[in-house]
Amino acid sequence: MPGSTLLRKIQLGKEGTAGTAVAATAIWRGMGVLEDQRETVFAEEHVGYLSGVDRTYVPKLLGAISFEAVPATFEQLPYILEAGVKLVNTGAADGSGSDKIYTYTFPTTAKNTIKTFTIEGGDDQEAEEMEYAYVDAFTLEGKGGEAWMMSADWLGRQVTVSSFTGALTPPTVVEMLFSNSKLYIDAVSGTMGTTLKSQTLLDASLKVKTGWVPVWTADGALYFSFNKPVAPEILLDVTFEHDSTAAAEKVAWRAQTPRQLRILCEGPTVTTAGTAYSKKTMKIDLVGKWEKFDKLGEKDGNDIVKGTLRAKYNATANKFAEIVVVNEVTVIP
């Protein structure tokens, strides 16, 4: 029988050795389909046929999957960050609390290591898998009255026919709600997260190009040999009410003044409060400069303005970018 859209699923497994496929250990609570991006070349030649002849070859293999935008959760956002920013794997204890702290610090003077995954995808008609999967880019977007949304573009070595690992059930997750977020902006000479900017943040969009790229070498296989890190790109679009906060940040933009910016989203209280946290938390810390501000816009009769912050290392703050996720998961499944 034909495959059913409602019977699609995505499953992930953490690879012990990058590129060695493993069984899945978790279900991704979202949507997306694997894409075989192998390159097929039709050779050009003059052999006496107007039609050309069917001489083809495949010079390289590549796989991809886009995790479509889905409500972000404290439990599953770490998969994206593990595969694109930094290998953490095990949450740090928060004193005697039940919460676990996952800290994903973007690289500055030294390379990070990331975790690669085997991803299974398909429906009830056919399952495929992709090994050596890592995150090429991801986005976190939120607006008032809605959930934060997360999406990610993954690359992998190749897509092959496989079968789903059985006996997996969807994990329990808690959504990150944008209205539970807070915005802090401080000078680089101050302390990150000191100055709360109230009643001004309307929406935000964090776009990250992780900087991990595939490398093909003459190594006896058509898929990429390994991936390596180059410079990440981090942009944060923020829409403000056109108030005193927005006006002050426009002044900082025109003066090319670096800023420290934190977006803190808190969820439900954890079972046992820890030393640093008592709630499930996502914390985005960025240091950088405003790259641009758009002309005034309007929403519900109020003037609004959008600014774009480009994250870059600042020596005074001694910071670049970091995302912290606090949940009650001891180890990434």
Buried (B, 14 or more C-beta within 10 A) or exposed (E): EEEEEEEBBBBBBBBEEBBEBBEBBBBBBBBBBBBEBBEEEEEEEEEEEEEEEEEEEEEBBBBBBBBEBBBBBBBBBBBBBBBBBBBBEEBEBBEEBBBBBBBBBBBEEEEBEBBBBBBBBBBBEEBBBBBBBBBBBBBBBBBEEBBBBBBBBBBBBBBBEBEBBEEBEEBEBBBBBBEBBBBBBBBBEEEBBEBEBEEBBBBBBBBBBBBBBBEBEEEEBBBBBEBEBEEBEBBBBBBBBBBEBBEEBBEBBEEEEBBBBBBBBBBEEBEEBBEBBBBBBBBBBBBBBBEEBEEEEEEEEEEBBBBBBBBEBBEEBEBBBBBBBBBBBEEBB
